[in-house]
Amino acid sequence: MSLPQDTDVLIVGAGMAGVTTAWALRQVGIRSIVLEAQDRIGGRIQTSRKWKKIPCDMGAGWVSHPTINPLIEIARKKKIELSPSDLSKIAIHDYSNDEVDDLWGLYGTAYAGVKLEAESRRDQGKRDIGLSPVLPGVLDTMNLDPKTRRGIEFFIDTSITQAYAADQKDLSLYNWDDNYTELFLGLWIVPDGYIRFVEMLKKGLDIRTETVVCEIDRDEQGVFVKTRSYGEFRAPYAVVTVPHGVLAKGHIKFTPPLPPWKQEAIDRVRTGLSDKFWFHFPRKFWKSKRAVVGRADPEGKWSLWLNFEKYHDNEPVLLAFNRTRYAAKLEKMSDDAVVAEAMAVLRKEYGRRTPDPIAMQRSTWGTNEFSEGTITHLPPGASAEDYLTLGKPVGRLRFAGDSTCPEFNLQVIGAFWSGVREAERVTSDMLMSRRGPKSARV
Ligand SMILES: Cc1cc2nc3c(=O)[nH]c(=O)nc-3n(C[C@H](O)[C@H](O)[C@H](O)COP(=O)(O)OP(=O)(O)OC[C@H]3O[C@@H](n4cnc5c(N)ncnc54)[C@H](O)[C@@H]3O)c2cc1C
């Protein structure tokens, strides 16, 4: 057991939010210690270097919002290569490119139909429900032939259920896209791995890995953070940046308990699940050069495949996504069984001669107790106000992380901004308390 250790600020979690908080505090000379449960930093940014020439991002893969994203400037200054990725360029197996391009317009019509239906229900004072059955009902009114309907369902799966890592029934009809920001303004891949950003920001910081925080006590003077194996740390402030899923599961005990307004918001928001599956093939068997080479599957299983050949010297690499219950089921299966499931689907589409992959690697965010899923969504009854509440301070306890940023809660940019926000709040509190009456001094 080590003795209690003193610093200005304790930061729980070394994902983008935690590392950014410490980095921003360091700029103004405030000391911090970052306590990270896992044996690596980055959290839901994790680059696997198992395949020597092909870094594989298991979590965040795209840099979004280029006009306002500070990571773009960091990449320029630190020479981190970015490569444009146009996810609006979609090929669907068995559909011509013209057919697919036409689906965009129909998808827009369906989206608008859902919004109108939501408005009408709201006006009638009806309670919030899930996107199902409203979305299928809207598609029914569009009188689509079966192939077109399957195509639109692929778009819905890719842009809504897969993107929010949640089934339609679990997404609030009124608020599911409260945080919607225009992703297609530009997306960038980091061919050398997203983790480069975290590695750049961590320089000079005191980060303790394999330090699992299990309890946080607070009083008017400060905060005591208890860890599983390295004793207790204390400081005037703590910034908690663990994922929403970890808070919702109650893995960290708060004494006194978090106030009801905070706990209720934690309980209303949900964390979903979406896993990534990287396949390295001996040769390319798909024809399209488009970024997405999907297949229209009614259940959304093995339907979203991204074409990564252009980022890695034309190596035949595909990245698949699976979500929710099916992803949870796959997490319990062996690698061989997962490959067999995927290959059965691919051979049905591309023929019996489709080669087995040389290798496959995948994420398992659902069974990781330090993520407890991937990203948050708003189920019926929740709203973006809840994300704001997740970020509100409780005395000297502060909260950062993607889910505390209502505008960008699904993205690294949200984690980054939340870290800057909390660093600024702590800095201004410390300045105020130094100027204020002695009793308020830290
Ligand atoms: C599969 C997937 C794909 C994604 N794709 C994109 C994308 O393309 N673009 C994008 O912008 N965003 C994407 N995201 C979202 C993005 O990864 C997150 O928004 C962002 O990384 C969150 O950062 P964070 O610091 O808030 O949380 P995290 O990265 O989860 O960091 C929290 C840290 O807390 C630690 N921790 C947890 N419990 C404890 C404890 N008890 N004690 C100490 N430490 C603890 C964790 O180990 C972790 O390191 C994706 C996420 C996933 C999972």
The ligand as a Gaussian input file, in Angstrom:
#p B3LYP/6-31G(d) Opt

LIG

0 1
 C      -15.802000       0.966000     -32.026000
 C      -15.734000       2.465000     -31.859000
 C      -15.619000       3.265000     -32.963000
 C      -15.556000       4.649000     -32.824000
 N      -15.364000       5.427000     -33.933000
 C      -15.143000       6.743000     -33.780000
 C      -14.712000       7.531000     -34.883000
 O      -14.507000       7.016000     -35.986000
 N      -14.503000       8.866000     -34.678000
 C      -14.672000       9.447000     -33.463000
 O      -14.454000      10.655000     -33.350000
 N      -15.060000       8.712000     -32.394000
 C      -15.285000       7.379000     -32.522000
 N      -15.601000       6.619000     -31.437000
 C      -15.849000       7.296000     -30.163000
 C      -14.542000       7.677000     -29.460000
 O      -13.691000       6.564000     -29.399000
 C      -14.863000       8.185000     -28.069000
 O      -15.794000       9.241000     -28.169000
 C      -13.639000       8.721000     -27.319000
 O      -12.489000       7.946000     -27.540000
 C      -13.997000       8.770000     -25.845000
 O      -12.917000       9.257000     -25.084000
 P      -13.089000       9.395000     -23.505000
 O      -11.787000       9.845000     -22.971000
 O      -14.295000      10.180000     -23.207000
 O      -13.425000       7.912000     -22.987000
 P      -12.466000       6.616000     -23.033000
 O      -11.612000       6.641000     -24.237000
 O      -13.335000       5.435000     -22.863000
 O      -11.523000       6.809000     -21.781000
 C      -11.929000       6.489000     -20.472000
 C      -10.761000       5.828000     -19.750000
 O      -11.187000       5.517000     -18.419000
 C      -10.578000       4.302000     -18.044000
 N      -11.299000       3.714000     -16.922000
 C      -12.512000       3.105000     -16.925000
 N      -12.835000       2.691000     -15.682000
 C      -11.795000       3.053000     -14.873000
 C      -11.550000       2.908000     -13.484000
 N      -12.384000       2.272000     -12.663000
 N      -10.362000       3.394000     -12.975000
 C       -9.481000       4.036000     -13.800000
 N       -9.672000       4.194000     -15.121000
 C      -10.825000       3.716000     -15.650000
 C      -10.661000       3.473000     -19.308000
 O       -9.763000       2.389000     -19.278000
 C      -10.332000       4.505000     -20.377000
 O       -8.956000       4.539000     -20.670000
 C      -15.649000       5.237000     -31.547000
 C      -15.756000       4.418000     -30.431000
 C      -15.777000       3.045000     -30.569000
 C      -15.792000       2.194000     -29.334000

